[in-house]
Amino acid sequence: MGRRQKPQYPRMIVELADESLLPPRRAEVVMLAARGMSAKEIARQLDISPDTVNWHLDEAKDQFHAHSRVDLISQGWMQGLFRARMLAWALMAFATVPAMRSRPTPTSGGRPPVTQNTIGRTAIRGIYA
């Protein structure tokens, strides 16, 4: 039997919200890691060695007090380091649409009519008296 391929999931397009928190090269490495790329893929794209990528990630982990790569990315999201490009666009689009409110229909002054229900032999007045 051959080796199983890992499933490929769509990657979220992540960008840095605050670029002043990290040096430029480290910011690139962390941003690509947040997009779900491995150290080898990041090294290939930035034309650096995988050891350099791991060093940048370790330095970022120290800076954000993270224990692992997943914790680093989680800390980055919580501290406002990242933002999702599509999410920001969608929120901006929804902000321009006026809010739809449910309004009461004007029937007899806006209140439902008082009804009288019967349970057994006892008559009970409606909810609105």
N, C-alpha and C positions, 0 to 999 in steps of 0.2 A: 504494500500500500504506500501511496505517496504521502507527502506532507500536506496537511490541511492548510488552506489559505485562511487568513484572518478575514472576517467580514469587513467590508469597506462601508463606513458610514459617511453621510454628507458632513462636511466640515463647516462650522459656523465662521463667517467672516468677522474676525475680531480686530479691532484697532485700539490703539492706546488713547485713553481719555486724557491722561495727564502725562506728558512726555518728560516733565521736569523731575519725576521721581527716580528715573533710572538713566544711566549713561546711554548714549545712542545705540551702541552695538549690543549692550545687554538688553535694551528695550526691544530691539529687533528679535533677539533670541527668545525672550519671554513671550513676545507677541506670537511668534510662530509656534511656540510650545502650546500656547493657549488655543491655537487653531487645531491642535491635535497632531502635530507633526512629530516624528521621532527625532532623536538626536542626529541620526545619520541623514535624514531628509533635510533637517535644518542646516547641517554642515555642508551638504551638497549644494543647497540653494545659496548660502552665504559664502561659499568657497573658503571654508575654514575646517579645521579638524573636528571630529566628534568630541575629542577631549576638551577642546576649547569651548564647545557648546556646553558640555557638562560643567565646566568651570564657571561659565557665566550663569548657568542655572543654580549652581551651588551658592554663588555669591548673592543671587537674588533671593534664594531661600534664607540665607543668613539675614539679609536686609528686612525681609517680611516675617521673620521668625517662623518659617514653615518647616515641617518635618519631611515632606515629600514633594514630588512634582505636582501631584494633585492638590496638595495643601497649598502650594505656592499659587497655583491658578485660582483656587478658591479664595485665598487671602487677597489676591489681586482684584477679583470681582467685588469682594466685600469692601475693600478700601477705595474703590472707584478708579482703579488703574485701567480697566478695560471697559469697552462699550461695544455692543454688537451693532454693526452697520445697518442691518435690516431692521432691527428693533428700534433704533433711533429714527429711522425713516418712517416706520409705521406709527410710532408715537406722535411724530410731528404731523402726519396725515390725519390721525384721529383727533388731534388737538384743534384742527381747523374746522371740523364738523360740529355744528351746534348740537348740544345735548338734547335728546328727545325725552320729554317728561310725560308721564301719564297724567292726564287732567280728568277730573270728574265730569261726567256728562250732565248737563243741566236738565234733570228730570224732577219736577216738583220741588224746586228750591235746592237741588243738589243732594237731598237726602232720600233714601229709599222709603217707600211707603210703609207705614206700620201695619203689620199683619198679625193675625191672631191664629195661633196653631192650637190644635187639640191633641192632648196626649191622654188617652183613656177617656175619662169623663170630665177631666179638668181642662179648662181653657187657659192657655198661656199667652200673654201678650208677646208681641215681637221683640226683637233685640233693641230696636230704637223706640223708646217710649216718649 
